[in-house]
Amino acid sequence: MTVYITDDDPAVCATDLADHHVRSKIVDTSRILAAALRRHGIAGPMLPRVTEEEVNGPFAVWAAADWNHFVWLGLYGLALVDEFDFRFSGGDPAMAAIMAAGNIGNLMLDGEPDMPKVWPCLGTEAGYTSDVTVFNAYRKALTDLYRDRDSVSWTNTKPPRWIES
């Protein structure tokens, strides 16, 4: 489960994604949020059941480490749902889990969220060095993924400009 953090604005991150990632990242985000909550001992009927591997995944650990991280991820999930609706005129079943988890995060934060100061980063094992910003590393990863696919599409929108560079 991965989140492509191409910008500090979760809405920009959602619009940057190709159609197939908009769909898959809604599910991934709902599972990461549920896994992060489980790290705090929180579970519920609106949240998907997650495995120990998911609970200990890097994004769940990041989201559970700080409620600001968690709320940012919840906002990213909502942005994905909005982007899905804009592109395909419909909802996704994972939307309920994102909304439930996001509400829990807002209650736990007890105030206005701050921008995360730490981001989950692509490591050197993925071919990225420390002199590359987190956002640029994720952009490069997506650019590499999208160049290898013949049928990558952005319905009702255009690919981000950085794909072309």
N, C-alpha and C positions, 0 to 999 in steps of 0.2 A: 504494500500500500504506500503510495507516494502522493505527495502534494507538490505541484510545480509552482514554486514561489518566484514568479518573474518580476514582482513589484511588491512594494509594501502595502499597496491598495488591493484588498481582496477582490474587488470588482474587476480591476484590470487583469488580475491573474486568471479570472474566469473567462473573460472575453478573449484572452490570448490563445486559449485552447482550441484545437480542432474539434469537430463534432464528436468523434468517438471518445475523446478524452473528457468532454463536458459530461457525457453520459457516465463513463466509468468513474470519474472523480467524485461524483455525487455519492455513489456507493462507498468508495474508499473513505471519503470524508466522514460519512455517517459512522463507519466502522472505527475510524481513528478516534472520533469523539467519544464513542461508547467505550473504547479501550482505555482512553485517558480517564474517563469517569470511573471505570472499574479499578484503576490504579488508586483511586481515592475511596474505594469500597462502595461506589454508587452504581446501582443497576436498576432496571425497571422494565416494565412490559413494553414501553414505547421504543426501547433501545435494542439494537440487534445483539445477539449473543456473540461474544468474541472469544477467540482462542488465547491461550497463554502467549503464543508467539506474537499475536497482534497486540496484546497488552504490553509486551516488552519491545515492540517495534520502535524505531527511532522517532517517528512522528507522534506516537502515543506518549512516549517518554517526554518529548518536547512539550506537547500540549498539556500534560499533567504537571509539568514543573512550575508553571506560572499561569494563573487564571487569565492574565492578559494574552498569553499565547493561545489559551483555549478559546477565549472570546474571538480573537482574530480568526481562528480556524472555523468557528461557528459562523462568523460573517462571510468567510470564504464559501462555506457550504450554502448559505443563503444566496450568495452571488451566483453560484453554480446553478441553483434551482431557478433563479431569475433568467439566467442565460439560456438554460434548457427550455424554459417556457417561451422566451423570445424567439429562439431558433425553431422550435418544434411545436409550439402551441399546445403545451400539455404539462402535466406534473409527473413527478417520479415518486414511486413508493417510498424511497429512502428520505424523502422530504420530511416526513413526520418525525423520524429519528433525529434529523438535523435540528428541527425546530425544538423538540423536547430537550435535547442536549444543550442547545444554545440558551434556552431559558434557564436551565440549571446553572450554566456558566455565568450568566448575568447575575443570578441570585448570589452565587458564591463570590463573585468579584466585589459586589456591594459598592458600586461607584462607577465612574466613567472609565472605560478601558484606556490603557496607554498602548502605544505602538510597541510591539516586541523589540527588545534590544538584542536578542539572540535568535538566530534562525537555524532550523535544521539544514545542514549543509551537505552538498554532494562532496564526497571524499576524493582523495587522490586515486583511490582504486577505480573510480569512474573516469579517470583521465583529466581531472581538473586540479589545478594547482592553487596554492593559497593566495596568489596574487590576483586571482579572479574574484570579483564580488559574488556574493551568494546569488543575487538576482541574475547576473550574467551567466553564472554556472548553470542555473536552471534554464535560461534562454538557450544556451548552447546545447544542453541536453535535448530540449524539445526540437531545436533546429535539426539536430542529428537524427532524431526519430522521424520527423516529418519529411526529411529529404529521402529517407529510405522507403517511403510508402508511395505507391502509385495513386492511391485513391483517397488522399487526405482532403477533407473539405471543411469549409466554414459556411454553414447555411445562413442566409440573410445577413452576412457580415463578411469582412475581408480579413485575411491573415494579418497578424501584427507586422509592422514595418521591419522590425528587427529580424524577421525570418529571411528577408531578402538580402540582408547584409552578410 
